[in-house]
Amino acid sequence: MSTGIVSELLAGKSGPLFTIPPDATVQAALEIMAAQRISSLPVTRGAELVGILSERDYIRQSVPKRLAPWDVFVGDIMTKDVIRVSPETTIRECMGLMSSHRFRHLPVVDGKRLIGMISISDIVRALQAARIDFAPD
C-alpha cells in the first residue's frame, strides 16, 4: 500500500511539465493551455516558481476590463502568492488545500525549484486505482 505522498503521485505521471515566464503574453499562455488541454500553467523564472496562471485568472481579471490577451503579460494577471506543496506532503493534505481554497492544481516544489504539478484529477485517479489509503486516522 502506498504511503500517499506527493512524490509517489508525481512518479506515476508522464509527459512534460509546461510552464510560462511572467514576461510572456497571456495569448501565448492561452495557446499552450488550449493545445495541451490544461487549465493552468506554473509561471517560472528559470526553475523558480513565481506564480500560476489559470483560466480563472484570465476570465476574472482581463475579460471584465476588455483586455486583449495579446496586450497583457502573464505577470500582470497571474496569482503571485501561490500555495505550493513539497514532495513529502500527503495527498490528504493536498485534498484539504484544494478543497478549502477552491482550486484544482498544486505546484510541487523542492526548495524554490518547481518539480511538478498535481491536479484534482491526479488525486481522483489515485483513489480509483486504490493506490492510496484514505482511511480515517
Sequence and secondary structure as in RCSB ss.txt:
>XXXX:A:sequence
MSTGIVSELLAGKSGPLFTIPPDATVQAALEIMAAQRISSLPVTRGAELVGILSERDYIRQSVPKRLAPWDVFVG
DIMTKDVIRVSPETTIRECMGLMSSHRFRHLPVVDGKRLIGMISISDIVRALQAARIDFAPD
>XXXX:A:secstr
 B  BHHHHHHT  S    B TTSBHHHHHHHHHHHT SEEEEEETTEEEEEEEHHHHHHHTTTTT  GGGSBHH
HHSBSS   B TTSBHHHHHHHHHHHT SEEEEEETTEEEEEEEHHHHHHHHHTT B     
